[in-house]
């Protein structure tokens, strides 16, 4: 992924459909926050939708 010219790198480490996605990420070539050094978990919950 590229965010404002910063190359973000990581990988999926857990996918528990339809509830959880966990990824690692970091900046390619960065010593402070290197690629894959951070883990982020997304907990997904259903929401009500309106009929069209």
C-alpha positions in Angstrom: 0.0 0.0 0.0 1.2 3.6 -0.7 0.0 6.3 1.7 1.3 9.8 0.6 4.4 8.3 -0.9 5.1 6.0 2.1 5.3 2.3 1.2 3.3 0.4 3.8 4.2 -3.3 4.1 2.8 -6.2 6.2 0.8 -9.3 6.0 -2.5 -10.9 7.2 -1.8 -13.0 10.3 -5.3 -14.0 11.2 -8.6 -14.0 9.3 -11.6 -15.3 11.2 -14.6 -14.6 8.9 -16.8 -12.7 9.5 -15.5 -11.3 12.8 -11.8 -10.6 12.9 -8.9 -9.5 10.6 -5.4 -9.1 12.1 -2.6 -7.6 10.0 1.0 -6.5 10.6 2.2 -3.3 9.0 5.0 -0.8 8.9 7.0 1.5 6.6 9.4 -0.1 4.1 13.0 0.9 4.8 12.2 2.7 8.1 14.3 1.9 11.2 11.7 3.3 13.7 8.6 1.5 12.3 9.9 -1.2 10.0 7.6 -3.2 7.8 5.7 -5.8 9.7 6.6 -4.4 13.2 3.1 -3.4 14.2 0.0 -5.6 14.6 -3.5 -4.2 14.1 -6.7 -6.1 14.8 -10.0 -5.2 13.2 -13.1 -6.6 15.0 -16.1 -6.5 12.7 -19.7 -6.3 13.9 -22.8 -6.3 11.7 -24.9 -3.2 11.5 -28.5 -2.8 10.5 -29.2 -1.7 7.0 -32.2 0.1 5.6 -34.2 -1.4 2.8 -33.9 0.6 -0.4 
